[in-house]
Amino acid sequence: MKVLSNWRSVRLWETQLERDLHRNYSLRTHGILIGTFTLLLMWGVSALQMHVLDVQSLAVRYLLTLGVGYLGYLLVLRWWARRLVEGRRFEGDVDVPDMDLGGGAGSHDHVSVADPADGGSVLSDVAGGALDVAGGADEGAIIVVPVVAIFLICTAIVLGAGSLVLLYFSWDALLAVAVEVAFSYVSARAAVRVAREGWLMAAVRLTWKPLLGAVICAVALGAVLDHFMPQVNSLPEAVRALLKKH
């Protein structure tokens, strides 16, 4: 019963912290700013690969761009979350004895923040099917190939853009990371030992599905363009080339 009481006090503290963050900050606005920064970072990485490093494969370029963008997103997310909570006083916010309340890292189930990417596997299946169609297309079908290419490009762009919006512009990950950072302050100052998943695992748990969908769509898009239009060096150039044909 004592353990349940201690765990309940932690949950009440966590719920109160989330309410305070919602009340004091516009988390949606913060998510938009973080997402905008991440997209600008990805644009810079893509431009660097195209103009300086001369990476010819669009599939490789998109994969590297998303990888660097995600790493940058995690770092900014951690820094931003720390700024949100560093002004609070944590010494007396929670009263929990020095005892282990869980079975190890990752055993804490954060129920107040919903996973926004439950449909990420659907994006992966659709993008994978589109890539299979592209690989099996008859190169001699002069009329069919442009139509299939346009369809695949549009599908990959729509699904990939939706995944990126879920990934970078959602405030759920920011809130989860802020709670984990705040709890690390409590643990350090009050000698509290409670099994938590940590800020990095919390962020990855909420973002890996849209990241997977975005990566598959981007690589599929790059592979389609590399296969059907090897002469183009960017997506806008490919769109202009397709418009000229029609």
RORODREN-5731 format. One record per residue (C-alpha): residue number from 1; residue in one letter; chain; x, y, z. Coordinates in steps of 0.25 Angstrom, whole numbers, plus 5000, padded with zeros to 4 digits. Example, Ala and Ser with C-alpha at 12.3 -4.5 7.8 and 13.67 -1.06 7.14 Angstrom:
<rec n="1" res="a" chain="A" u="5049" v="4982" w="5031"/>
<rec n="2" res="s" chain="A" u="5055" v="4996" w="5029"/>
END
This chain:
<rec n="1" res="m" chain="A" u="5000" v="5000" w="5000"/>
<rec n="2" res="k" chain="A" u="5011" v="5009" w="5003"/>
<rec n="3" res="v" chain="A" u="5017" v="5007" w="4989"/>
<rec n="4" res="l" chain="A" u="5004" v="5010" w="4983"/>
<rec n="5" res="s" chain="A" u="5003" v="5023" w="4991"/>
<rec n="6" res="n" chain="A" u="5017" v="5027" w="4987"/>
<rec n="7" res="w" chain="A" u="5014" v="5024" w="4972"/>
<rec n="8" res="r" chain="A" u="5001" v="5032" w="4973"/>
<rec n="9" res="s" chain="A" u="5008" v="5044" w="4978"/>
<rec n="10" res="v" chain="A" u="5017" v="5043" w="4966"/>
<rec n="11" res="r" chain="A" u="5006" v="5043" w="4957"/>
<rec n="12" res="l" chain="A" u="4999" v="5054" w="4963"/>
<rec n="13" res="w" chain="A" u="5012" v="5062" w="4962"/>
<rec n="14" res="e" chain="A" u="5013" v="5059" w="4948"/>
<rec n="15" res="t" chain="A" u="4999" v="5063" w="4945"/>
<rec n="16" res="q" chain="A" u="5001" v="5076" w="4952"/>
<rec n="17" res="l" chain="A" u="5013" v="5079" w="4944"/>
<rec n="18" res="e" chain="A" u="5006" v="5076" w="4931"/>
<rec n="19" res="r" chain="A" u="4995" v="5085" w="4935"/>
<rec n="20" res="d" chain="A" u="5005" v="5096" w="4938"/>
<rec n="21" res="l" chain="A" u="5012" v="5095" w="4925"/>
<rec n="22" res="h" chain="A" u="4999" v="5096" w="4917"/>
<rec n="23" res="r" chain="A" u="4995" v="5108" w="4925"/>
<rec n="24" res="n" chain="A" u="5008" v="5116" w="4925"/>
<rec n="25" res="y" chain="A" u="5012" v="5113" w="4910"/>
<rec n="26" res="s" chain="A" u="5005" v="5111" w="4897"/>
<rec n="27" res="l" chain="A" u="5011" v="5097" w="4894"/>
<rec n="28" res="r" chain="A" u="5005" v="5097" w="4880"/>
<rec n="29" res="t" chain="A" u="5012" v="5110" w="4876"/>
<rec n="30" res="h" chain="A" u="5025" v="5104" w="4882"/>
<rec n="31" res="g" chain="A" u="5023" v="5091" w="4873"/>
<rec n="32" res="i" chain="A" u="5021" v="5100" w="4861"/>
<rec n="33" res="l" chain="A" u="5034" v="5107" w="4864"/>
<rec n="34" res="i" chain="A" u="5042" v="5095" w="4866"/>
<rec n="35" res="g" chain="A" u="5036" v="5088" w="4853"/>
<rec n="36" res="t" chain="A" u="5040" v="5101" w="4845"/>
<rec n="37" res="f" chain="A" u="5054" v="5101" w="4850"/>
<rec n="38" res="t" chain="A" u="5055" v="5086" w="4847"/>
<rec n="39" res="l" chain="A" u="5050" v="5088" w="4833"/>
<rec n="40" res="l" chain="A" u="5060" v="5099" w="4831"/>
<rec n="41" res="l" chain="A" u="5071" v="5090" w="4836"/>
<rec n="42" res="m" chain="A" u="5067" v="5079" w="4826"/>
<rec n="43" res="w" chain="A" u="5066" v="5089" w="4815"/>
<rec n="44" res="g" chain="A" u="5081" v="5094" w="4818"/>
<rec n="45" res="v" chain="A" u="5086" v="5080" w="4819"/>
<rec n="46" res="s" chain="A" u="5079" v="5076" w="4805"/>
<rec n="47" res="a" chain="A" u="5085" v="5089" w="4799"/>
<rec n="48" res="l" chain="A" u="5099" v="5085" w="4804"/>
<rec n="49" res="q" chain="A" u="5098" v="5071" w="4798"/>
<rec n="50" res="m" chain="A" u="5093" v="5076" w="4785"/>
<rec n="51" res="h" chain="A" u="5102" v="5088" w="4783"/>
<rec n="52" res="v" chain="A" u="5115" v="5085" w="4791"/>
<rec n="53" res="l" chain="A" u="5116" v="5070" w="4793"/>
<rec n="54" res="d" chain="A" u="5110" v="5067" w="4779"/>
<rec n="55" res="v" chain="A" u="5101" v="5055" w="4784"/>
<rec n="56" res="q" chain="A" u="5095" v="5051" w="4771"/>
<rec n="57" res="s" chain="A" u="5085" v="5040" w="4777"/>
<rec n="58" res="l" chain="A" u="5072" v="5046" w="4781"/>
<rec n="59" res="a" chain="A" u="5069" v="5034" w="4790"/>
<rec n="60" res="v" chain="A" u="5082" v="5035" w="4797"/>
<rec n="61" res="r" chain="A" u="5081" v="5051" w="4799"/>
<rec n="62" res="y" chain="A" u="5067" v="5049" w="4805"/>
<rec n="63" res="l" chain="A" u="5071" v="5039" w="4814"/>
<rec n="64" res="l" chain="A" u="5083" v="5047" w="4819"/>
<rec n="65" res="t" chain="A" u="5074" v="5059" w="4820"/>
<rec n="66" res="l" chain="A" u="5064" v="5052" w="4829"/>
<rec n="67" res="g" chain="A" u="5074" v="5046" w="4838"/>
<rec n="68" res="v" chain="A" u="5082" v="5059" w="4841"/>
<rec n="69" res="g" chain="A" u="5068" v="5066" w="4842"/>
<rec n="70" res="y" chain="A" u="5063" v="5056" w="4853"/>
<rec n="71" res="l" chain="A" u="5076" v="5057" w="4861"/>
<rec n="72" res="g" chain="A" u="5075" v="5072" w="4860"/>
<rec n="73" res="y" chain="A" u="5061" v="5071" w="4865"/>
<rec n="74" res="l" chain="A" u="5064" v="5063" w="4877"/>
<rec n="75" res="l" chain="A" u="5075" v="5072" w="4881"/>
<rec n="76" res="v" chain="A" u="5066" v="5084" w="4880"/>
<rec n="77" res="l" chain="A" u="5054" v="5077" w="4887"/>
<rec n="78" res="r" chain="A" u="5063" v="5074" w="4899"/>
<rec n="79" res="w" chain="A" u="5069" v="5088" w="4899"/>
<rec n="80" res="w" chain="A" u="5055" v="5094" w="4898"/>
<rec n="81" res="a" chain="A" u="5049" v="5085" w="4908"/>
<rec n="82" res="r" chain="A" u="5059" v="5089" w="4918"/>
<rec n="83" res="r" chain="A" u="5057" v="5104" w="4916"/>
<rec n="84" res="l" chain="A" u="5042" v="5101" w="4919"/>
<rec n="85" res="v" chain="A" u="5044" v="5095" w="4932"/>
<rec n="86" res="e" chain="A" u="5057" v="5101" w="4937"/>
<rec n="87" res="g" chain="A" u="5050" v="5113" w="4944"/>
<rec n="88" res="r" chain="A" u="5042" v="5104" w="4953"/>
<rec n="89" res="r" chain="A" u="5045" v="5100" w="4967"/>
<rec n="90" res="f" chain="A" u="5046" v="5085" w="4969"/>
<rec n="91" res="e" chain="A" u="5052" v="5084" w="4983"/>
<rec n="92" res="g" chain="A" u="5038" v="5083" w="4990"/>
<rec n="93" res="d" chain="A" u="5029" v="5079" w="4978"/>
<rec n="94" res="v" chain="A" u="5029" v="5064" w="4981"/>
<rec n="95" res="d" chain="A" u="5030" v="5056" w="4993"/>
<rec n="96" res="v" chain="A" u="5035" v="5042" w="4990"/>
<rec n="97" res="p" chain="A" u="5044" v="5033" w="4999"/>
<rec n="98" res="d" chain="A" u="5057" v="5028" w="4993"/>
<rec n="99" res="m" chain="A" u="5052" v="5014" w="4988"/>
<rec n="100" res="d" chain="A" u="5051" v="5007" w="4974"/>
<rec n="101" res="l" chain="A" u="5037" v="5007" w="4969"/>
<rec n="102" res="g" chain="A" u="5039" v="5000" w="4956"/>
<rec n="103" res="g" chain="A" u="5045" v="4989" w="4949"/>
<rec n="104" res="g" chain="A" u="5056" v="4997" w="4941"/>
<rec n="105" res="a" chain="A" u="5057" v="5007" w="4930"/>
<rec n="106" res="g" chain="A" u="5045" v="5008" w="4921"/>
<rec n="107" res="s" chain="A" u="5035" v="5002" w="4931"/>
<rec n="108" res="h" chain="A" u="5028" v="5015" w="4933"/>
<rec n="109" res="d" chain="A" u="5016" v="5016" w="4925"/>
<rec n="110" res="h" chain="A" u="5013" v="5031" w="4921"/>
<rec n="111" res="v" chain="A" u="4998" v="5030" w="4919"/>
<rec n="112" res="s" chain="A" u="4995" v="5045" w="4919"/>
<rec n="113" res="v" chain="A" u="5001" v="5047" w="4905"/>
<rec n="114" res="a" chain="A" u="4995" v="5039" w="4893"/>
<rec n="115" res="d" chain="A" u="5004" v="5034" w="4882"/>
<rec n="116" res="p" chain="A" u="5000" v="5042" w="4870"/>
<rec n="117" res="a" chain="A" u="5006" v="5032" w="4860"/>
<rec n="118" res="d" chain="A" u="4998" v="5020" w="4861"/>
<rec n="119" res="g" chain="A" u="4996" v="5019" w="4846"/>
<rec n="120" res="g" chain="A" u="5011" v="5020" w="4843"/>
<rec n="121" res="s" chain="A" u="5011" v="5005" w="4838"/>
<rec n="122" res="v" chain="A" u="5000" v="5009" w="4828"/>
<rec n="123" res="l" chain="A" u="5009" v="5019" w="4821"/>
<rec n="124" res="s" chain="A" u="5020" v="5009" w="4821"/>
<rec n="125" res="d" chain="A" u="5012" v="4999" w="4814"/>
<rec n="126" res="v" chain="A" u="5006" v="5008" w="4804"/>
<rec n="127" res="a" chain="A" u="5020" v="5014" w="4800"/>
<rec n="128" res="g" chain="A" u="5026" v="5000" w="4799"/>
<rec n="129" res="g" chain="A" u="5015" v="4996" w="4790"/>
<rec n="130" res="a" chain="A" u="5017" v="5008" w="4781"/>
<rec n="131" res="l" chain="A" u="5032" v="5005" w="4780"/>
<rec n="132" res="d" chain="A" u="5029" v="4991" w="4776"/>
<rec n="133" res="v" chain="A" u="5020" v="4996" w="4765"/>
<rec n="134" res="a" chain="A" u="5031" v="5005" w="4760"/>
<rec n="135" res="g" chain="A" u="5042" v="4994" w="4760"/>
<rec n="136" res="g" chain="A" u="5033" v="4985" w="4752"/>
<rec n="137" res="a" chain="A" u="5028" v="4995" w="4742"/>
<rec n="138" res="d" chain="A" u="5031" v="4992" w="4727"/>
<rec n="139" res="e" chain="A" u="5042" v="5002" w="4722"/>
<rec n="140" res="g" chain="A" u="5036" v="5000" w="4708"/>
<rec n="141" res="a" chain="A" u="5022" v="5006" w="4712"/>
<rec n="142" res="i" chain="A" u="5025" v="5020" w="4708"/>
<rec n="143" res="i" chain="A" u="5010" v="5024" w="4711"/>
<rec n="144" res="v" chain="A" u="5009" v="5017" w="4724"/>
<rec n="145" res="v" chain="A" u="5022" v="5021" w="4731"/>
<rec n="146" res="p" chain="A" u="5020" v="5036" w="4732"/>
<rec n="147" res="v" chain="A" u="5006" v="5033" w="4738"/>
<rec n="148" res="v" chain="A" u="5011" v="5023" w="4748"/>
<rec n="149" res="a" chain="A" u="5023" v="5032" w="4752"/>
<rec n="150" res="i" chain="A" u="5013" v="5044" w="4754"/>
<rec n="151" res="f" chain="A" u="5004" v="5036" w="4763"/>
<rec n="152" res="l" chain="A" u="5016" v="5030" w="4771"/>
<rec n="153" res="i" chain="A" u="5022" v="5044" w="4773"/>
<rec n="154" res="c" chain="A" u="5009" v="5050" w="4778"/>
<rec n="155" res="t" chain="A" u="5006" v="5038" w="4787"/>
<rec n="156" res="a" chain="A" u="5020" v="5039" w="4793"/>
<rec n="157" res="i" chain="A" u="5019" v="5054" w="4795"/>
<rec n="158" res="v" chain="A" u="5006" v="5054" w="4801"/>
<rec n="159" res="l" chain="A" u="5009" v="5043" w="4811"/>
<rec n="160" res="g" chain="A" u="5023" v="5047" w="4814"/>
<rec n="161" res="a" chain="A" u="5018" v="5062" w="4817"/>
<rec n="162" res="g" chain="A" u="5007" v="5056" w="4826"/>
<rec n="163" res="s" chain="A" u="5018" v="5048" w="4834"/>
<rec n="164" res="l" chain="A" u="5027" v="5060" w="4835"/>
<rec n="165" res="v" chain="A" u="5016" v="5069" w="4840"/>
<rec n="166" res="l" chain="A" u="5013" v="5058" w="4851"/>
<rec n="167" res="l" chain="A" u="5027" v="5057" w="4854"/>
<rec n="168" res="y" chain="A" u="5032" v="5071" w="4855"/>
<rec n="169" res="f" chain="A" u="5020" v="5080" w="4858"/>
<rec n="170" res="s" chain="A" u="5013" v="5072" w="4869"/>
<rec n="171" res="w" chain="A" u="5015" v="5077" w="4883"/>
<rec n="172" res="d" chain="A" u="5013" v="5063" w="4890"/>
<rec n="173" res="a" chain="A" u="5027" v="5060" w="4889"/>
<rec n="174" res="l" chain="A" u="5031" v="5073" w="4895"/>
<rec n="175" res="l" chain="A" u="5022" v="5071" w="4907"/>
<rec n="176" res="a" chain="A" u="5027" v="5057" w="4909"/>
<rec n="177" res="v" chain="A" u="5042" v="5061" w="4909"/>
<rec n="178" res="a" chain="A" u="5039" v="5073" w="4918"/>
<rec n="179" res="v" chain="A" u="5033" v="5064" w="4928"/>
<rec n="180" res="e" chain="A" u="5045" v="5055" w="4928"/>
<rec n="181" res="v" chain="A" u="5054" v="5066" w="4929"/>
<rec n="182" res="a" chain="A" u="5047" v="5072" w="4941"/>
<rec n="183" res="f" chain="A" u="5047" v="5058" w="4948"/>
<rec n="184" res="s" chain="A" u="5062" v="5057" w="4946"/>
<rec n="185" res="y" chain="A" u="5063" v="5070" w="4953"/>
<rec n="186" res="v" chain="A" u="5054" v="5065" w="4965"/>
<rec n="187" res="s" chain="A" u="5063" v="5052" w="4965"/>
<rec n="188" res="a" chain="A" u="5076" v="5060" w="4966"/>
<rec n="189" res="r" chain="A" u="5071" v="5069" w="4977"/>
<rec n="190" res="a" chain="A" u="5062" v="5060" w="4985"/>
<rec n="191" res="a" chain="A" u="5069" v="5047" w="4984"/>
<rec n="192" res="v" chain="A" u="5057" v="5041" w="4978"/>
<rec n="193" res="r" chain="A" u="5059" v="5027" w="4971"/>
<rec n="194" res="v" chain="A" u="5047" v="5024" w="4962"/>
<rec n="195" res="a" chain="A" u="5048" v="5016" w="4949"/>
<rec n="196" res="r" chain="A" u="5046" v="5025" w="4937"/>
<rec n="197" res="e" chain="A" u="5048" v="5024" w="4922"/>
<rec n="198" res="g" chain="A" u="5057" v="5036" w="4921"/>
<rec n="199" res="w" chain="A" u="5055" v="5048" w="4911"/>
<rec n="200" res="l" chain="A" u="5061" v="5041" w="4899"/>
<rec n="201" res="m" chain="A" u="5053" v="5029" w="4900"/>
<rec n="202" res="a" chain="A" u="5040" v="5037" w="4902"/>
<rec n="203" res="a" chain="A" u="5044" v="5045" w="4890"/>
<rec n="204" res="v" chain="A" u="5047" v="5033" w="4881"/>
<rec n="205" res="r" chain="A" u="5034" v="5026" w="4886"/>
<rec n="206" res="l" chain="A" u="5026" v="5037" w="4881"/>
<rec n="207" res="t" chain="A" u="5033" v="5040" w="4868"/>
<rec n="208" res="w" chain="A" u="5039" v="5027" w="4862"/>
<rec n="209" res="k" chain="A" u="5026" v="5023" w="4854"/>
<rec n="210" res="p" chain="A" u="5025" v="5036" w="4847"/>
<rec n="211" res="l" chain="A" u="5040" v="5036" w="4845"/>
<rec n="212" res="l" chain="A" u="5039" v="5022" w="4838"/>
<rec n="213" res="g" chain="A" u="5027" v="5026" w="4829"/>
<rec n="214" res="a" chain="A" u="5035" v="5039" w="4825"/>
<rec n="215" res="v" chain="A" u="5048" v="5031" w="4822"/>
<rec n="216" res="i" chain="A" u="5041" v="5021" w="4814"/>
<rec n="217" res="c" chain="A" u="5033" v="5031" w="4806"/>
<rec n="218" res="a" chain="A" u="5045" v="5040" w="4804"/>
<rec n="219" res="v" chain="A" u="5054" v="5028" w="4799"/>
<rec n="220" res="a" chain="A" u="5043" v="5022" w="4791"/>
<rec n="221" res="l" chain="A" u="5041" v="5036" w="4784"/>
<rec n="222" res="g" chain="A" u="5056" v="5038" w="4782"/>
<rec n="223" res="a" chain="A" u="5057" v="5023" w="4776"/>
<rec n="224" res="v" chain="A" u="5046" v="5026" w="4766"/>
<rec n="225" res="l" chain="A" u="5052" v="5039" w="4762"/>
<rec n="226" res="d" chain="A" u="5066" v="5032" w="4760"/>
<rec n="227" res="h" chain="A" u="5060" v="5021" w="4752"/>
<rec n="228" res="f" chain="A" u="5050" v="5028" w="4743"/>
<rec n="229" res="m" chain="A" u="5057" v="5042" w="4742"/>
<rec n="230" res="p" chain="A" u="5071" v="5040" w="4745"/>
<rec n="231" res="q" chain="A" u="5074" v="5054" w="4738"/>
<rec n="232" res="v" chain="A" u="5067" v="5062" w="4749"/>
<rec n="233" res="n" chain="A" u="5075" v="5067" w="4761"/>
<rec n="234" res="s" chain="A" u="5063" v="5071" w="4770"/>
<rec n="235" res="l" chain="A" u="5048" v="5069" w="4772"/>
<rec n="236" res="p" chain="A" u="5044" v="5083" w="4766"/>
<rec n="237" res="e" chain="A" u="5053" v="5080" w="4754"/>
<rec n="238" res="a" chain="A" u="5045" v="5067" w="4752"/>
<rec n="239" res="v" chain="A" u="5032" v="5073" w="4754"/>
<rec n="240" res="r" chain="A" u="5035" v="5084" w="4743"/>
<rec n="241" res="a" chain="A" u="5040" v="5072" w="4734"/>
<rec n="242" res="l" chain="A" u="5027" v="5065" w="4736"/>
<rec n="243" res="l" chain="A" u="5019" v="5077" w="4733"/>
<rec n="244" res="k" chain="A" u="5026" v="5080" w="4720"/>
<rec n="245" res="k" chain="A" u="5023" v="5066" w="4715"/>
<rec n="246" res="h" chain="A" u="5008" v="5068" w="4718"/>
END
